């Protein structure tokens, strides 16, 4: 009995003295995503009233919405992201289309730390637009509109297929931001 008591006493002393180190929680980490160099190809084979340069990482999927033509999804399967693009013909309603797009962007202001607007103009191609840069944990971190102010209105919004976290998606959002700028710079109306 004395041996059992001594053994238990020894174990309890070792247990109490062995746990003197203070525990520090580890910060969250994110998986590293190896993103390749940018490469582009012109999308001009589809029956669309526009064409532009598309990232080599992306693919275009026609998105037939009921009653709407020329809508597309630009999918980035490797990055788990999509740019949802809609097209509307302008029929004297440019102000309404522009306001609708602006309101849609500013619905994200509840979660956004800030919303930047970058004006885009290409008079040679008759393409004008705005790139909206949404900062913070918003559902959509980038959106844009392009128009010729008379016949065409094109809108795009970037979404990731996961819970928005500005720290974890920052490298992918930055990569796609460059692709969006290239899309806007190369964009042309066909008709």
C-alpha atoms as an extended CHARMM CRD file, in Angstrom:
* protein
*
       191  EXT
         1         1  UNK       CA              0.0000000000        0.0000000000        0.0000000000  PROA      1               0.0000000000
         2         2  UNK       CA              2.8930000000        2.2820000000        0.8720000000  PROA      2               0.0000000000
         3         3  UNK       CA              4.4330000000        1.6060000000       -2.5790000000  PROA      3               0.0000000000
         4         4  UNK       CA              1.1610000000        2.5110000000       -4.3580000000  PROA      4               0.0000000000
         5         5  UNK       CA              0.8770000000        5.7350000000       -2.3950000000  PROA      5               0.0000000000
         6         6  UNK       CA              4.4920000000        6.6720000000       -3.1460000000  PROA      6               0.0000000000
         7         7  UNK       CA              3.9790000000        5.8750000000       -6.8240000000  PROA      7               0.0000000000
         8         8  UNK       CA              0.7970000000        8.0270000000       -7.0300000000  PROA      8               0.0000000000
         9         9  UNK       CA              2.5420000000       10.8210000000       -5.1750000000  PROA      9               0.0000000000
        10        10  UNK       CA              5.4770000000       10.6940000000       -7.6020000000  PROA      10              0.0000000000
        11        11  UNK       CA              3.1530000000       10.6980000000      -10.6410000000  PROA      11              0.0000000000
        12        12  UNK       CA              1.1690000000       13.6800000000       -9.3350000000  PROA      12              0.0000000000
        13        13  UNK       CA              4.3780000000       15.6480000000       -8.6460000000  PROA      13              0.0000000000
        14        14  UNK       CA              5.6450000000       14.9160000000      -12.1850000000  PROA      14              0.0000000000
        15        15  UNK       CA              2.2820000000       15.8700000000      -13.6570000000  PROA      15              0.0000000000
        16        16  UNK       CA              2.1360000000       19.1940000000      -11.8100000000  PROA      16              0.0000000000
        17        17  UNK       CA              5.7170000000       20.1960000000      -12.5400000000  PROA      17              0.0000000000
        18        18  UNK       CA              5.6810000000       19.1030000000      -16.1870000000  PROA      18              0.0000000000
        19        19  UNK       CA              2.9340000000       21.5740000000      -17.1540000000  PROA      19              0.0000000000
        20        20  UNK       CA              4.6720000000       24.8610000000      -16.4120000000  PROA      20              0.0000000000
        21        21  UNK       CA              4.8960000000       26.1700000000      -19.9940000000  PROA      21              0.0000000000
        22        22  UNK       CA              2.3200000000       28.8080000000      -20.9080000000  PROA      22              0.0000000000
        23        23  UNK       CA              0.1470000000       27.8900000000      -23.8770000000  PROA      23              0.0000000000
        24        24  UNK       CA              0.0730000000       30.3570000000      -26.7730000000  PROA      24              0.0000000000
        25        25  UNK       CA             -2.6210000000       29.9820000000      -29.4050000000  PROA      25              0.0000000000
        26        26  UNK       CA             -1.3290000000       29.7010000000      -32.9510000000  PROA      26              0.0000000000
        27        27  UNK       CA             -2.5100000000       32.2840000000      -35.4840000000  PROA      27              0.0000000000
        28        28  UNK       CA             -4.6700000000       31.0950000000      -38.3540000000  PROA      28              0.0000000000
        29        29  UNK       CA             -2.7760000000       30.2110000000      -41.4850000000  PROA      29              0.0000000000
        30        30  UNK       CA             -3.9290000000       30.0210000000      -45.0730000000  PROA      30              0.0000000000
        31        31  UNK       CA             -2.9520000000       27.6230000000      -47.8050000000  PROA      31              0.0000000000
        32        32  UNK       CA             -0.4420000000       28.9630000000      -50.2630000000  PROA      32              0.0000000000
        33        33  UNK       CA             -1.8230000000       29.2330000000      -53.7750000000  PROA      33              0.0000000000
        34        34  UNK       CA              0.7840000000       29.1490000000      -56.5200000000  PROA      34              0.0000000000
        35        35  UNK       CA             -0.5130000000       31.4960000000      -59.1840000000  PROA      35              0.0000000000
        36        36  UNK       CA              1.1080000000       31.3270000000      -62.6290000000  PROA      36              0.0000000000
        37        37  UNK       CA              2.2210000000       34.2860000000      -64.7080000000  PROA      37              0.0000000000
        38        38  UNK       CA             -0.5060000000       36.1490000000      -66.5620000000  PROA      38              0.0000000000
        39        39  UNK       CA             -1.2590000000       35.0120000000      -70.0970000000  PROA      39              0.0000000000
        40        40  UNK       CA             -4.1380000000       36.1080000000      -72.3020000000  PROA      40              0.0000000000
        41        41  UNK       CA             -6.0670000000       35.1280000000      -75.3920000000  PROA      41              0.0000000000
        42        42  UNK       CA             -8.7420000000       37.0630000000      -77.2690000000  PROA      42              0.0000000000
        43        43  UNK       CA            -12.2960000000       35.7760000000      -76.9380000000  PROA      43              0.0000000000
        44        44  UNK       CA            -13.8650000000       36.4350000000      -80.3170000000  PROA      44              0.0000000000
        45        45  UNK       CA            -15.3040000000       33.0610000000      -81.3400000000  PROA      45              0.0000000000
        46        46  UNK       CA            -18.5840000000       33.3600000000      -79.4550000000  PROA      46              0.0000000000
        47        47  UNK       CA            -21.6180000000       35.0580000000      -80.9690000000  PROA      47              0.0000000000
        48        48  UNK       CA            -21.4400000000       38.0420000000      -78.6360000000  PROA      48              0.0000000000
        49        49  UNK       CA            -21.6700000000       41.7710000000      -79.4230000000  PROA      49              0.0000000000
        50        50  UNK       CA            -18.2940000000       42.2860000000      -77.7210000000  PROA      50              0.0000000000
        51        51  UNK       CA            -14.8610000000       40.6970000000      -77.4030000000  PROA      51              0.0000000000
        52        52  UNK       CA            -11.9440000000       41.0350000000      -74.9910000000  PROA      52              0.0000000000
        53        53  UNK       CA             -8.7500000000       39.4130000000      -73.7650000000  PROA      53              0.0000000000
        54        54  UNK       CA             -9.3170000000       36.5390000000      -71.3430000000  PROA      54              0.0000000000
        55        55  UNK       CA             -6.8690000000       35.1230000000      -68.8120000000  PROA      55              0.0000000000
        56        56  UNK       CA             -5.2720000000       31.7860000000      -69.6770000000  PROA      56              0.0000000000
        57        57  UNK       CA             -6.5010000000       30.4970000000      -66.2910000000  PROA      57              0.0000000000
        58        58  UNK       CA            -10.1380000000       31.3300000000      -67.0290000000  PROA      58              0.0000000000
        59        59  UNK       CA            -12.8620000000       29.9300000000      -69.2210000000  PROA      59              0.0000000000
        60        60  UNK       CA            -16.0510000000       31.5070000000      -70.5220000000  PROA      60              0.0000000000
        61        61  UNK       CA            -19.4000000000       29.8350000000      -69.9930000000  PROA      61              0.0000000000
        62        62  UNK       CA            -22.4950000000       31.2240000000      -71.6790000000  PROA      62              0.0000000000
        63        63  UNK       CA            -25.0810000000       32.0700000000      -69.0670000000  PROA      63              0.0000000000
        64        64  UNK       CA            -28.5410000000       32.1060000000      -70.5880000000  PROA      64              0.0000000000
        65        65  UNK       CA            -30.7630000000       33.9840000000      -68.1950000000  PROA      65              0.0000000000
        66        66  UNK       CA            -34.4420000000       33.9730000000      -69.0680000000  PROA      66              0.0000000000
        67        67  UNK       CA            -35.1160000000       36.8840000000      -71.4110000000  PROA      67              0.0000000000
        68        68  UNK       CA            -31.4840000000       38.0490000000      -71.4030000000  PROA      68              0.0000000000
        69        69  UNK       CA            -28.9070000000       37.5280000000      -74.1410000000  PROA      69              0.0000000000
        70        70  UNK       CA            -25.1200000000       37.6440000000      -74.1720000000  PROA      70              0.0000000000
        71        71  UNK       CA            -24.6180000000       36.9980000000      -70.4460000000  PROA      71              0.0000000000
        72        72  UNK       CA            -21.4540000000       35.0750000000      -69.5730000000  PROA      72              0.0000000000
        73        73  UNK       CA            -19.6370000000       33.6850000000      -66.5690000000  PROA      73              0.0000000000
        74        74  UNK       CA            -15.8600000000       33.9110000000      -66.5150000000  PROA      74              0.0000000000
        75        75  UNK       CA            -14.8020000000       30.9840000000      -64.3700000000  PROA      75              0.0000000000
        76        76  UNK       CA            -11.4950000000       30.5170000000      -62.5850000000  PROA      76              0.0000000000
        77        77  UNK       CA            -11.7320000000       26.8520000000      -61.5030000000  PROA      77              0.0000000000
        78        78  UNK       CA             -8.2320000000       26.7850000000      -59.9640000000  PROA      78              0.0000000000
        79        79  UNK       CA             -8.9430000000       29.9040000000      -57.8580000000  PROA      79              0.0000000000
        80        80  UNK       CA            -12.5380000000       28.9290000000      -57.0100000000  PROA      80              0.0000000000
        81        81  UNK       CA            -13.8110000000       32.2410000000      -58.3880000000  PROA      81              0.0000000000
        82        82  UNK       CA            -16.2610000000       33.5630000000      -60.9870000000  PROA      82              0.0000000000
        83        83  UNK       CA            -16.8380000000       36.8720000000      -62.6920000000  PROA      83              0.0000000000
        84        84  UNK       CA            -20.5530000000       37.0470000000      -63.4210000000  PROA      84              0.0000000000
        85        85  UNK       CA            -21.1310000000       39.2780000000      -66.4460000000  PROA      85              0.0000000000
        86        86  UNK       CA            -24.3840000000       40.6800000000      -67.7410000000  PROA      86              0.0000000000
        87        87  UNK       CA            -25.1440000000       42.5760000000      -70.9150000000  PROA      87              0.0000000000
        88        88  UNK       CA            -28.0280000000       44.9510000000      -71.5480000000  PROA      88              0.0000000000
        89        89  UNK       CA            -28.8260000000       46.9140000000      -74.6780000000  PROA      89              0.0000000000
        90        90  UNK       CA            -29.1570000000       50.6310000000      -74.0290000000  PROA      90              0.0000000000
        91        91  UNK       CA            -32.5420000000       51.9380000000      -75.1510000000  PROA      91              0.0000000000
        92        92  UNK       CA            -32.5660000000       55.4450000000      -73.7520000000  PROA      92              0.0000000000
        93        93  UNK       CA            -32.1260000000       53.9940000000      -70.2610000000  PROA      93              0.0000000000
        94        94  UNK       CA            -28.3900000000       54.4760000000      -69.6710000000  PROA      94              0.0000000000
        95        95  UNK       CA            -28.9880000000       56.4350000000      -66.4650000000  PROA      95              0.0000000000
        96        96  UNK       CA            -31.2060000000       53.6850000000      -65.0130000000  PROA      96              0.0000000000
        97        97  UNK       CA            -28.7030000000       50.9530000000      -65.9450000000  PROA      97              0.0000000000
        98        98  UNK       CA            -25.8140000000       52.9370000000      -64.4530000000  PROA      98              0.0000000000
        99        99  UNK       CA            -27.7310000000       53.7030000000      -61.2590000000  PROA      99              0.0000000000
       100       100  UNK       CA            -28.7740000000       50.0800000000      -60.8880000000  PROA      100             0.0000000000
       101       101  UNK       CA            -25.1390000000       48.9540000000      -61.1830000000  PROA      101             0.0000000000
       102       102  UNK       CA            -23.9730000000       51.6340000000      -58.7440000000  PROA      102             0.0000000000
       103       103  UNK       CA            -26.6560000000       50.6870000000      -56.1910000000  PROA      103             0.0000000000
       104       104  UNK       CA            -25.6830000000       47.0360000000      -56.5180000000  PROA      104             0.0000000000
       105       105  UNK       CA            -22.0480000000       47.9140000000      -55.7320000000  PROA      105             0.0000000000
       106       106  UNK       CA            -22.9470000000       50.1130000000      -52.7650000000  PROA      106             0.0000000000
       107       107  UNK       CA            -25.1480000000       47.4300000000      -51.2150000000  PROA      107             0.0000000000
       108       108  UNK       CA            -21.8020000000       45.9840000000      -50.1180000000  PROA      108             0.0000000000
       109       109  UNK       CA            -20.9540000000       49.1480000000      -48.1420000000  PROA      109             0.0000000000
       110       110  UNK       CA            -22.3420000000       47.5000000000      -44.9840000000  PROA      110             0.0000000000
       111       111  UNK       CA            -19.3460000000       45.1090000000      -44.9260000000  PROA      111             0.0000000000
       112       112  UNK       CA            -16.8790000000       47.1820000000      -46.9590000000  PROA      112             0.0000000000
       113       113  UNK       CA            -14.0580000000       49.1180000000      -45.3210000000  PROA      113             0.0000000000
       114       114  UNK       CA            -14.0640000000       51.3470000000      -48.3900000000  PROA      114             0.0000000000
       115       115  UNK       CA            -15.0880000000       51.4550000000      -52.0450000000  PROA      115             0.0000000000
       116       116  UNK       CA            -12.7320000000       52.8860000000      -54.6270000000  PROA      116             0.0000000000
       117       117  UNK       CA            -13.8400000000       53.9720000000      -58.0890000000  PROA      117             0.0000000000
       118       118  UNK       CA            -11.4320000000       54.0960000000      -61.0090000000  PROA      118             0.0000000000
       119       119  UNK       CA            -12.7180000000       55.7630000000      -64.1830000000  PROA      119             0.0000000000
       120       120  UNK       CA            -11.8730000000       54.0590000000      -67.4590000000  PROA      120             0.0000000000
       121       121  UNK       CA            -12.0120000000       55.7220000000      -70.8940000000  PROA      121             0.0000000000
       122       122  UNK       CA            -10.9980000000       54.4290000000      -74.3140000000  PROA      122             0.0000000000
       123       123  UNK       CA            -12.4000000000       56.8530000000      -76.9150000000  PROA      123             0.0000000000
       124       124  UNK       CA            -10.7520000000       54.9780000000      -79.8350000000  PROA      124             0.0000000000
       125       125  UNK       CA            -12.8050000000       51.8650000000      -79.0320000000  PROA      125             0.0000000000
       126       126  UNK       CA            -15.7940000000       53.8390000000      -77.7270000000  PROA      126             0.0000000000
       127       127  UNK       CA            -15.5840000000       52.0700000000      -74.3430000000  PROA      127             0.0000000000
       128       128  UNK       CA            -16.1230000000       53.9060000000      -71.0560000000  PROA      128             0.0000000000
       129       129  UNK       CA            -16.4900000000       52.4990000000      -67.5830000000  PROA      129             0.0000000000
       130       130  UNK       CA            -15.7480000000       52.3030000000      -63.8970000000  PROA      130             0.0000000000
       131       131  UNK       CA            -13.8070000000       49.7170000000      -61.8870000000  PROA      131             0.0000000000
       132       132  UNK       CA            -15.1280000000       49.4040000000      -58.3300000000  PROA      132             0.0000000000
       133       133  UNK       CA            -12.5770000000       48.1740000000      -55.7940000000  PROA      133             0.0000000000
       134       134  UNK       CA            -14.3330000000       47.0030000000      -52.6150000000  PROA      134             0.0000000000
       135       135  UNK       CA            -12.0820000000       46.7090000000      -49.5580000000  PROA      135             0.0000000000
       136       136  UNK       CA            -12.8940000000       44.4600000000      -46.6020000000  PROA      136             0.0000000000
       137       137  UNK       CA            -14.8340000000       41.2290000000      -46.1240000000  PROA      137             0.0000000000
       138       138  UNK       CA            -17.3750000000       41.8480000000      -48.8600000000  PROA      138             0.0000000000
       139       139  UNK       CA            -19.0620000000       39.1480000000      -50.9110000000  PROA      139             0.0000000000
       140       140  UNK       CA            -17.7160000000       40.7560000000      -54.1000000000  PROA      140             0.0000000000
       141       141  UNK       CA            -14.3060000000       42.4370000000      -53.9950000000  PROA      141             0.0000000000
       142       142  UNK       CA            -14.2730000000       43.8090000000      -57.5670000000  PROA      142             0.0000000000
       143       143  UNK       CA            -16.9640000000       44.9870000000      -59.9520000000  PROA      143             0.0000000000
       144       144  UNK       CA            -16.9650000000       46.9530000000      -63.1830000000  PROA      144             0.0000000000
       145       145  UNK       CA            -19.2580000000       48.4910000000      -65.7780000000  PROA      145             0.0000000000
       146       146  UNK       CA            -18.5050000000       49.2490000000      -69.4350000000  PROA      146             0.0000000000
       147       147  UNK       CA            -20.6410000000       51.0980000000      -71.9460000000  PROA      147             0.0000000000
       148       148  UNK       CA            -20.5240000000       52.9860000000      -75.2170000000  PROA      148             0.0000000000
       149       149  UNK       CA            -23.1900000000       55.3600000000      -73.8140000000  PROA      149             0.0000000000
       150       150  UNK       CA            -25.5470000000       54.6990000000      -76.7360000000  PROA      150             0.0000000000
       151       151  UNK       CA            -26.1700000000       50.9910000000      -77.4730000000  PROA      151             0.0000000000
       152       152  UNK       CA            -24.3470000000       48.6780000000      -75.0460000000  PROA      152             0.0000000000
       153       153  UNK       CA            -24.0120000000       48.1880000000      -71.2850000000  PROA      153             0.0000000000
       154       154  UNK       CA            -21.7860000000       45.4350000000      -69.8230000000  PROA      154             0.0000000000
       155       155  UNK       CA            -21.3500000000       44.7090000000      -66.1250000000  PROA      155             0.0000000000
       156       156  UNK       CA            -19.1450000000       42.2350000000      -64.2020000000  PROA      156             0.0000000000
       157       157  UNK       CA            -18.8180000000       41.2130000000      -60.5540000000  PROA      157             0.0000000000
       158       158  UNK       CA            -16.1740000000       38.9590000000      -58.9890000000  PROA      158             0.0000000000
       159       159  UNK       CA            -17.2570000000       36.3630000000      -56.4250000000  PROA      159             0.0000000000
       160       160  UNK       CA            -15.2850000000       33.6310000000      -54.6860000000  PROA      160             0.0000000000
       161       161  UNK       CA            -17.0210000000       30.3550000000      -53.8940000000  PROA      161             0.0000000000
       162       162  UNK       CA            -16.1620000000       30.4990000000      -50.2030000000  PROA      162             0.0000000000
       163       163  UNK       CA            -16.7270000000       32.6570000000      -47.1320000000  PROA      163             0.0000000000
       164       164  UNK       CA            -15.2270000000       36.0970000000      -47.7880000000  PROA      164             0.0000000000
       165       165  UNK       CA            -12.0470000000       36.7620000000      -45.8280000000  PROA      165             0.0000000000
       166       166  UNK       CA             -9.9370000000       39.5860000000      -47.2020000000  PROA      166             0.0000000000
       167       167  UNK       CA             -6.7000000000       38.0860000000      -45.8860000000  PROA      167             0.0000000000
       168       168  UNK       CA             -7.1320000000       34.6350000000      -47.3860000000  PROA      168             0.0000000000
       169       169  UNK       CA             -8.3650000000       35.7490000000      -50.8300000000  PROA      169             0.0000000000
       170       170  UNK       CA             -6.0670000000       38.7750000000      -51.2170000000  PROA      170             0.0000000000
       171       171  UNK       CA             -3.5150000000       37.0860000000      -53.5380000000  PROA      171             0.0000000000
       172       172  UNK       CA             -6.2290000000       35.6400000000      -55.7960000000  PROA      172             0.0000000000
       173       173  UNK       CA             -8.2330000000       38.8860000000      -55.8230000000  PROA      173             0.0000000000
       174       174  UNK       CA             -5.0880000000       40.8070000000      -56.7940000000  PROA      174             0.0000000000
       175       175  UNK       CA             -4.3890000000       38.3750000000      -59.6160000000  PROA      175             0.0000000000
       176       176  UNK       CA             -7.9520000000       38.6060000000      -60.9570000000  PROA      176             0.0000000000
       177       177  UNK       CA             -7.9000000000       42.4040000000      -60.5630000000  PROA      177             0.0000000000
       178       178  UNK       CA             -5.0690000000       42.5410000000      -63.1260000000  PROA      178             0.0000000000
       179       179  UNK       CA             -7.1360000000       40.2920000000      -65.4130000000  PROA      179             0.0000000000
       180       180  UNK       CA            -10.1610000000       42.5780000000      -65.0400000000  PROA      180             0.0000000000
       181       181  UNK       CA             -8.0970000000       45.6260000000      -65.9340000000  PROA      181             0.0000000000
       182       182  UNK       CA             -6.7880000000       43.7900000000      -69.0050000000  PROA      182             0.0000000000
       183       183  UNK       CA            -10.3730000000       42.8210000000      -69.9010000000  PROA      183             0.0000000000
       184       184  UNK       CA            -11.4570000000       46.4750000000      -69.6570000000  PROA      184             0.0000000000
       185       185  UNK       CA             -8.4700000000       47.7450000000      -71.6660000000  PROA      185             0.0000000000
       186       186  UNK       CA             -8.9460000000       45.2090000000      -74.4630000000  PROA      186             0.0000000000
       187       187  UNK       CA            -12.7580000000       45.3600000000      -74.5510000000  PROA      187             0.0000000000
       188       188  UNK       CA            -14.3740000000       46.2270000000      -77.9000000000  PROA      188             0.0000000000
       189       189  UNK       CA            -17.9220000000       46.3300000000      -79.2190000000  PROA      189             0.0000000000
       190       190  UNK       CA            -18.4330000000       44.2620000000      -82.3880000000  PROA      190             0.0000000000
       191       191  UNK       CA            -21.6840000000       45.8100000000      -83.5060000000  PROA      191             0.0000000000
